[in-house]
Amino acid sequence: MSNVWQRIRLHLESERDRIHREIRDYPTPIPRCDAQFNHLLEQRASIARELQRCEHVAASWNSADASLLIEAFISEADLGDAVKRDLRSIVTEARAELASR
């Protein structure tokens, strides 16, 4: 399951990079009341928090509780539904790979 944590971290990093690109490429000037830009800033902060939490949780897991810990991490994550769906898909793929071995 450590492979799953790595995949989750990589996906979160990819999402973080996508958000950084959107912020960097956002048309200027940006008014303070721009809801879309402010939402991107909130997403960036959420991803940063969840990456830190992922590192902390992954460092403290053991194989006995890995599945429960991963599901709890995803459920409690301050992320959008699409990102949570992607993370659950990663877990499902990893379980299928383990089962096919």
Summary of the structure (lengths in Angstrom):
residues: 101
radius of gyration: 15.7
end to end distance: 13.8
largest distance: 54.2
contacts: 249
relative contact order: 0.17
helix: 82%
strand: 0%
